[in-house]
Amino acid sequence: MELPIIIYTLVGFSLILIIGIIVSVLRESPSHLESNVNNTDDVTSNAQEKSNTIIHRAIQQAREVLIKAELSGIKEIVRSKHDTGKLELVFEEHLKKLIEESSEHLEKTSYQIENHYISLFQNTEAFVNKQIQDNQQRILNQLDLVTKESEKTISTASEAARLELIRRMDAELNASKKLIQDYQRKRMEVIDREIVEIVAQTVKHTLGKTLSKEDHADLIYQSLERAKQDGFFG
Amino acid sequence: MTNQNESPNSTLLSFVLQHSYTRNGANQVIDLIQRVFEHYLFSGNPSLTSLKKAIIQFSEKNILSKSEKLLIIKLGDLNITIGSSQLYSIIETIQSAIKEYPLLIIYVPSALEADGIYKIGLWARKNLHQNTMLSFIIDPLYCGGCGISWQGKFKDYSYFQNPNNKLFIINELRKYN
């Protein structure tokens, strides 16, 4: 689209330049002619005529060039417009085709994406389900293991606790038995002492009435003999 | 029966030892000897020309037990002569001698008869010391035996201090459970 305008512009500048050159030549010609006026009026008129002819021809040619240029520019514009339209058509066709292809591709891609996602979801679901099942199984296995270990630990601890309990109960029982036996023994000792005391008191009160003086003296005599045997007298 | 060569002190001391086995008994004998000799020496009765006469009169004038009468009769048989100035010194000497003799203290639940004391006294003089004097202390705690104190030592030999006797009593009583 910009090429004809540039051409037109160049042509215009060329024409203006040519005209300028011609005008400057013409301006110099009078002063030169004036100096030679006196020499030759014919030459001058011929020259002027020729120059006018040349100018006219140049202008004519410039016009022609300009026209050609304009024409060629118009043609170019038309052509370019025509080409643009064609190009647009082609482009539109291509674009439509491209759009169609893109649409198809997009549709296909969407379909593929959808399928991919469906597949992905299915795979993911299957994977997740498998993972869930695996995890469930793993958890179940772990739970079984923990349960077995716990049962084993509880069983061991329970057995140990039972043995400890039995040991402590035996110890408590033995201690209680010993306590009772000690208590019984002490009580019996106290009772024995009380019995002996009662008997002794009874004997004390009744001794004079029940024991003869001879027997009494004999008991003292026996006591002295026992003391002698014991080494009491040294 | 009487040795004329012996001094009145030793004669009377032997007499006392012969007729008493306890310290109290010895003191009673000494007291009786003193009373007899006081009657003999200091009564002022001119008819008492001999100790035997004085003893007869003393026994008539005083209420004496049978054993005391026998004792003073035996005293008269000693035929000892004691001056009035000697009496108290002799008595004091005998008392001091008795106090110096070894003393066997026996804790008994009730008083003993003379025979029992004699038996025990003989045993003590035979087994411990020839001049052992007894001293009986009545204490019902020591029934069925006695407590013995000798030269600073004491031991209970009563019936109930014998573990075997205690056990015997307890076992006997348990039969009635």
HADDOCK unambig.tbl for C-alpha pairs under 7 A between the chains (distance, minus, plus):
assign (segid A and resid 192 and name CA) (segid B and resid 170 and name CA) 6.40 0.50 0.50
assign (segid A and resid 196 and name CA) (segid B and resid 166 and name CA) 6.56 0.50 0.50
assign (segid A and resid 204 and name CA) (segid B and resid 140 and name CA) 5.71 0.50 0.50
assign (segid A and resid 204 and name CA) (segid B and resid 143 and name CA) 6.20 0.50 0.50
assign (segid A and resid 208 and name CA) (segid B and resid 110 and name CA) 6.94 0.50 0.50
assign (segid A and resid 213 and name CA) (segid B and resid 112 and name CA) 6.22 0.50 0.50
assign (segid A and resid 213 and name CA) (segid B and resid 113 and name CA) 6.38 0.50 0.50
assign (segid A and resid 214 and name CA) (segid B and resid 116 and name CA) 6.57 0.50 0.50
assign (segid A and resid 217 and name CA) (segid B and resid 112 and name CA) 6.74 0.50 0.50
assign (segid A and resid 217 and name CA) (segid B and resid 116 and name CA) 5.00 0.50 0.50
assign (segid A and resid 219 and name CA) (segid B and resid 144 and name CA) 6.34 0.50 0.50
assign (segid A and resid 219 and name CA) (segid B and resid 145 and name CA) 5.15 0.50 0.50
assign (segid A and resid 220 and name CA) (segid B and resid 145 and name CA) 5.04 0.50 0.50
assign (segid A and resid 220 and name CA) (segid B and resid 146 and name CA) 5.73 0.50 0.50
assign (segid A and resid 221 and name CA) (segid B and resid 120 and name CA) 6.27 0.50 0.50
assign (segid A and resid 223 and name CA) (segid B and resid 145 and name CA) 5.91 0.50 0.50
assign (segid A and resid 223 and name CA) (segid B and resid 146 and name CA) 6.61 0.50 0.50
assign (segid A and resid 223 and name CA) (segid B and resid 157 and name CA) 5.78 0.50 0.50
assign (segid A and resid 233 and name CA) (segid B and resid 150 and name CA) 6.92 0.50 0.50
